[in-house]
Amino acid sequence: MVQLKEFRIVMPMSLEEYQVSQLYMVLKMQQQSTNGAEGVEVLENRPFQDDVFGRGQYTSKLYRLQSKAPAWLTSIAPTDALVMQEEAWNAYPRCKTVIKCPYFTKFSLTIETVHRADNGTSENVHGLNEEQLAARQVEIIDIASAETDYWSYAIGSSNFDFSKFKSAKTGRGPLLDGWQENCSPVMTAYKLVTVDAPYWGFGYRLEQALLAGERALFIESHRNCFGWIDEWFGMTMQQIRELEQQGDCLLNEKIGRPILPTDAAECEQSCSHNSERQVTQVIHT
């Protein structure tokens, strides 16, 4: 049975700030989680334009996640089954991500995101029909919550205490009970997750595990977006894209994968000693 769940993540920042924070967060988290055994391999990262999304950035990545999978899944699937293929079309403020697994050929997971300058009160930003609305579950995520579960530990749990946190550059924080109601600036990422694993015996369990994993990833990544605000605040999109290009090269070097021939010249230039030092500073700030 297809699972349809909408996560609403309220953030104490503007739409323009979130675009920078999200790209910075992805860059830093990918570098932290990648080593010679597993992590992220970037296959493509390029501008795109089409009739559906307009203009944006397209990325294609491989995720090797052997250590993140629950024991019951590793007991029925080989190691190469835990390699995920991701395609993403980022035409901010709209984004779409499609994740597939070559081993489970019938499996599909799609994340459609709409970003709005509100506090999570818009009811149908994805334009769902009546049948979809009836099947949809909605969960509002509070980044200030300290709750943890299995997936929190598997993905990684930051140690920010937002009840005491205050940004030195912006003065934002702490985030106390009910902060979403009186926060300014404020925006929300509306993430609609559709997952389908039509496999008899374990399909539903796999769908629930993936939803739980995505939920934990949303929480951790958005906590980092705000927790790292003093690192990315004031950066321009051009600076972020330059760091991203340099980071892609370093990712593929760390995981021991060849750089695509079409990108070799750009990577050679962007991964100079000065650029590598800059990315390293971002990772270890």
N, C-alpha and C positions, 0 to 999 in steps of 0.2 A: 504494500500500500504506500502510495506517495505521501511523504510528510511535508507539510507546509508550515513554516514558522517564521514569524517576523520579530526580530530583535530591534529594540529601539534604545540606542546608546546616547544619552544626553551628555553634552560636553560644555565646559565653561570657557568657551572661546568662540570667535566669529567663524563664519564659513571660510573666509580667506585664510585665517590662521590655521584652521583644521587641515586644509589642503597641504600646507607646508608640514605640519606636525605629523600627518599620516605618512607621507613619503619618507620623512626623516626616521620615524619609528620603524617602518618596514626595512629600511637600509640597516639600521642598527641591530634590530632583532635578527635579521638574516645573518649578519656577520657573527653575532654571538652564538648562533645555533649551528653553524657550519664548521665541519672539520673534515679530515680525510676519509672518514667512514660514512658520514651521512650529513644531510643538510640540504642546501638549496643550490641548484645549478640553473643559471640563466641562459636560455637558448636564444631568446629574442627580446629586444627592448627598443621599440621604434615608434615614431609618430604614425597615426592612422587617421583616415577620414572616410566615413561612409554615410549612407542615407538614414541610418537608424540612430546613431549616436552623435553624428557630426564629427568634430575634430577632437582627438585625444591621444593617449599613449597606449600602445598595445605591448603586452609582455607575455612571453611563454616561458614557463619554468618547470623543472622537475624537483619534486620533494622526496627525499629518501628519509623515511620516518621510522625505521625499524625499532628504535628504542622507545618510541612514543605509543606503540600499539598495545592494547590490553592483552593479557596472557591468553585468553580464550581465542583471540584472532590469530595470534602467532602459532597456536597449536593446530590450526586447520589450513594455514596458508604459508607458502614458502616466502623466503626473504624478499624476492623480487616482486611479490604481490603487494608489498608495502611501499612501492614507488608510485607517487601520484603525479599526474600531468595537469598543470594549471594553465589556462589561457585567461587573460584579463584585458578588458577594454575599459580604460579609465578616461571617461569624458566628463570629468568633474563639472557640476555636482551629481552626475549620474555615472554609475559604474556597473559593470557586469563581470562576474568571474565564473568560469566553468571548470570543474575539477573532474577528472576521469582516472580510472585505474585500469591499465592494460590487462591485468590478471582477471579482474571482475568486469567483463566486457559489457554487461547489462547495467552496471552501476553508473549513476550520474548524480552530481551535486552542483547546483547553480545558486549563486549568491547575487541578487540584484539589489543595488544600494542607491537610495535617494537621500541627499543631504538637504536639510531644511533649517532655516534660521528660526527655530522654535524650540520648545522644551518637551517634545515628544507627544504632543496632543493632536497631531494630524492623523486622521483615521484611515485614509486609503490613498496614500501617496503613490502606490504602485498601480492604481487603477484596476483592481481585481474585480472580477464579476461576482455575482451572488453565490455561485457554487464555490468559488475559491475563498470568498470571505467566510463562508460557513465552515470550511475545512481549516482555515488559518488559525494558528495559535499566536498570541501576542505576549511578549515578555519585555518589560522595561528594565534595562540593566542600569544599576547604580554603580559607577566606578569607585565610589567611596566605600562600598561594602567590602568587608574583610573576609567574607565566607570563602571556604576552599573545599575542593573535592578531589577525586582521583585525577581528573583531567587538569586541575590547577597545578598539581605537582608534576604531571607528565609534561605539560607545556612549559612550565616555569612560572613561579609566582613572585612578583615584585614585592619589595618590602616597604612600599610607600604607606605612610599613615596619613591619609588626607584629612583626618580630623585635627591634625597638627601642622599640616603642610602649608607653607606660604611661599609663593614665587617671589624671588628677589627682584626680578626684572619687571613684573607686571603687578605685583601686590595681590594677586588672586589667591584665594584660599584663606583659611581652611574650608573644607567642604563638610558642613555639619548637616544634621538631619533636615530634610526638606530644602536643601540648597538649590535644587532644580527649579523651585517655584520663584525664587527671587534673584537668580543669577543673571548678570549682564556683563559681557555679551554671553549668548548661549546659542547652541545649535544641536541638532540631532542627526545621527546617522541611522536611517531606517534600512535595516538589512533583512531582506526576504530570502530565506533559505528553503530551497526545494530539493529534497533528497529522495532518491528512488533506488532501492536495492532489491529487485524482484527475485530473491533466491529463497527457495523453500527451506525451512528449518532454521535459518539464521539471518534472513534478510531484514526482518523487523529489528532484531537486536543490533545489526550493523547500522541501520538507519538511526536508531536511538543513540548509539555510541558516537556516530558522526555529528549528530546535533549537539550532543554534550561537549564534544571536542571543539566544535565551532564556537559554542557559547563561551567556553573557557578561553579560547583564543581571542574572541572579541573583548572579553573583560581585561585580559592581560595586556593586549595591544593598546587599548584605549586608556588604561591606567598609565601605561608608559608614555602615551601621547601627552598627557597632562603632567606626569611626574618629570618629564624631560623638558618642560616648557622653557626653562632658562638656557637650555642648549640650543634650541631651534628658533626661539623667538627673535625676530628681526632678520632672519634669513630670507632671501628672495627665492622665487621658483627657479631662476637660472642657477643659483648656487646649489640648490637641492638637486637639480638635474645633473650638474657636473659631478657632485658627490656620488650620485646614483650610478653614473657611467663608470666612475672609478671603482665603486664598490662591486659592480657586476664583474669586472675583471678579477678583482681580488677573490670574490666568491669562487669563481671557476678555478682559480689557482689553488685555493685551499682544499677544494674537493677533488682536485687532480683531474679535471676535465679540460680538453683542449678548447681554446678560444676559436670561435667560428672564423674562417678565413676572411669573410666580408667585414669582420669587426677588428681584424688583427692590427691594422694601422691605427685605428682610433684607440684601441686598448693600449698599444705600445706608447702612444703619446699621453693618454690619461693616467696610466699607471707609472708615471715617472716617480722618482724618489720623493719629490715634494708632495705629489698627489697622494702617494701611498701613506706618507706620514700624516697628511690631513685626514684621510679616512680612518687611520688607526687612532688618531686623537678623538674622532667622533665616537668610535666603538668603546673606548676606554674612559671617556669623560665621566 
